[in-house]
Structures are given as structure tokens and as C-alpha cells.
Amino acid sequence: ALEREPVRCDEAGDGRLALTQAARGYDLIVLDVDLPGLDGERVLRSLRAAPPAANLKVLMLSGRAGGDDLAQLLAAGADDY
């Protein structure tokens, strides 16, 4: 859906690649909780420990939405879930 907008969109198939690509400096990262390799929460914590951009926003996505998951990801630094 984002590819139709006038923004650059890239995709990573696993957590390690997501961290590598994040170093390019994005404004928004849409991050799946259940990534292979490094899971989304570990990627999120790495991004927050060493932000690749000053105002980076991270939106977490998951097919298994639960209150505990939401609270944990927001505490880890997600901007929304």
C-alpha cells in the first residue's frame, strides 16, 4: 500500500537484514513482531539503543495482538502497535 505513495519503500525478509537496512536512515519503520532470525522486539530494542535517525518512528505489526504484547512492545520503544 505504501508503494503507491511518493515515499521510498524497502522490504527486509528477516530481522538482521532489517537492522542493516535501517542504517540507511528511514523516518518510519513498519516492523513485524514475528520476523525470522532476530524477532521484531529484538530489532526494535536494537533500533532504540542506537537510533539510525533522529526522529525514527517504529510501528509494530502482528497477527497475534494481545494486551501483554502491546504493553511489552510499547515499553521497548514502539511508537504504536
N, C-alpha and C positions, 0 to 999 in steps of 0.2 A: 504494500500500500504506500509506503514512503517513497518508493522509486518514482512515483508519478509527480512528486513534489520537486521543487528546484533546490534539492539538497543532495549532497554526496552520501550514498548509502553503500556500506560494505557489509559482508557477512563472514562470520567465523564459525567453523563447524565444531570447535572444541574450546575448552577454557584456556589452554595455553596459547592458541592462536588468537583468541580474543584479547588477551593481555598484550601480545605482540602488536596487534593492530591498534589497540587503544593508545599506544605510544605515539601514534601519528597525530593525536590531538583532536579529538571529537568534542562537540558540545553536548551530545546526547548518546548514551549507550542503552539500547534495549537488550536486556540480559536475561536469558533463560536460566531458571534455577537448576534445571537438570542437564547441564552440559556434560558431555563426556570428558574424561581427563580430570581437569580441575572443575569442580561444580561451581555453579553461579555464585554461591555465597563466598567461596574462597576467592573467586575472581573479584567480587565486589570488595572484599576486605583488602585485597592487594591494590586495587584502584584507589581506595580511600587512604591507604598507608603512603602511597606515592602517586598523587594525582597527576595524570598526564596533561591536564588542562585546568586552568584556574577555576572555572565555573562549571565543571563537568556535572551533568545530571545523569543519574542511573535509574532507569525504570526496569523493575524486575517483572518477569512473566513466569507463570507456572500453570500447568493443568491441574495441579493439586493445591488449591488455595485453602488455607486454614488459618485460623486466628493466630496460632502459635508460630507458623511460618512467617506470617506477615509481621508480627512483633519482632521476631528474630532478625529479619532482613532490614527492617527499619532501624533497629538498634545497630546493625552492622554498617549503616550508612546509605541505604537505598533512599531515593527521593520519593518513590511511590512503588506500589505493588499492583 
